[in-house]
Structure formats: C-alpha cells, structure tokens
Amino acid sequence: SQGIHLLLEAEGEASDIVAKARTYRTEHLKEARKMASEDISKLQTSKNQELARIQTESADQTKLTASIQADTDERLAEITAEFEKNRQLAVSKLVAAVTTAELD
C-alpha cells in the first residue's frame, strides 16, 4: 500500500512537471510569435518607407527629365528659328563670295 501510494504521488508530481513544462513552452511560443510579429511589422514599415522614398525619387527624376527635355526642345526651336531667319542672308553671302572675283 505504501509503494502504491508512493507511485501515485510520483505520478502526480510527474504530471505537474509535465503540465508546467507545457505551460512554459506555450508561453514561450506565444512570446516568440509576438516578437516575430513585431519584427515583421517593423520590417514592413521600414520597407514601405523605403519604397515611398524610391517612388518619390523616381517621380523627381521623371520631372527633371521632362524639364530637361522641355528646355532642350525650346532651345532647339530657337536655334532652328535663328537658322531659318539667317538662311537667306548666308546663302546670298556665299553666292556673292563665290561669284565675285577680286583681282589683286
């Protein structure tokens, strides 16, 4: 009877130890999940901020490219207008220079 009582007491203690271990493991898993979730959230926030920065830089680059293209088009139009304006004068001077012979 004493041996059975001792075995039942040992079984109860073992059961308590197993229950405490399960509780400990469950709590640690919950804590690990919580920490992982926080890390994921921080990483996601960081990556979203980086994406927003890259998109802003890309938009700025696009604006800069458009501005440069507009300036180039404007300058090209000015040069073309100057060329057309002075074209006839240049042709006349060239024809005059070629057709006029100067004797020294």
C-alpha positions in Angstrom: 0.0 0.0 0.0 2.9 2.3 0.8 4.5 1.5 -2.5 1.3 2.2 -4.4 0.8 5.5 -2.6 4.4 6.4 -3.4 3.9 5.6 -7.1 0.7 7.6 -7.2 2.4 10.6 -5.5 5.3 10.3 -8.0 2.9 10.1 -10.9 1.1 13.2 -9.6 4.4 15.1 -9.4 5.4 14.0 -12.9 2.0 15.1 -14.1 2.5 18.5 -12.5 6.0 18.8 -14.0 4.7 17.9 -17.5 1.8 20.4 -17.1 4.3 23.1 -16.0 6.6 22.3 -19.0 3.6 22.5 -21.4 2.6 25.9 -19.9 6.2 27.1 -20.1 6.5 26.0 -23.7 3.1 27.5 -24.6 4.1 30.9 -23.0 7.4 30.9 -24.8 5.8 30.1 -28.1 3.3 33.0 -27.6 6.2 35.3 -26.7 8.2 34.2 -29.7 5.2 34.7 -32.0 4.6 38.2 -30.6 8.2 39.2 -31.0 8.3 37.8 -34.6 5.1 39.7 -35.4 6.6 42.9 -34.0 9.8 42.3 -36.1 7.8 41.7 -39.2 5.8 44.8 -38.6 8.9 47.0 -38.1 10.5 45.5 -41.3 7.3 46.1 -43.3 7.2 49.7 -42.1 10.8 50.2 -43.0 10.4 48.7 -46.4 7.2 50.7 -47.1 9.1 53.9 -46.2 12.0 52.9 -48.5 9.5 52.2 -51.3 7.9 55.6 -50.8 11.3 57.2 -50.9 12.3 55.4 -54.1 8.9 56.3 -55.7 9.4 60.0 -54.7 13.0 60.0 -56.1 11.7 58.3 -59.3 9.0 61.0 -59.6 11.5 63.7 -59.1 13.8 62.1 -61.7 10.9 62.0 -64.1 10.1 65.6 -63.5 13.8 66.5 -64.0 13.9 64.6 -67.3 10.8 66.3 -68.5 12.2 69.7 -67.6 15.4 69.0 -69.4 13.6 67.7 -72.4 11.4 70.9 -72.5 14.4 73.1 -72.2 16.1 71.2 -75.0 13.1 71.4 -77.2 12.8 75.2 -76.5 16.5 75.8 -77.3 16.3 73.7 -80.5 13.3 75.7 -81.6 15.2 78.9 -81.0 18.2 77.6 -83.0 16.0 76.5 -85.8 14.2 79.8 -85.9 17.6 81.7 -86.0 18.8 79.4 -88.7 15.7 80.0 -90.9 15.9 83.7 -90.2 19.6 84.0 -91.4 19.5 81.3 -94.0 18.8 83.5 -97.0 21.4 86.0 -95.9 24.1 83.3 -95.5 23.2 81.9 -98.9 23.4 85.3 -100.5 26.8 86.0 -99.0 28.1 82.6 -100.1 26.9 83.1 -103.6 28.4 86.6 -103.7 31.7 85.3 -102.4 31.8 82.6 -105.0 30.7 84.6 -107.9 32.7 87.8 -107.2 36.2 87.6 -108.3 38.7 90.0 -106.8 41.9 90.7 -108.6 44.8 91.6 -106.6 
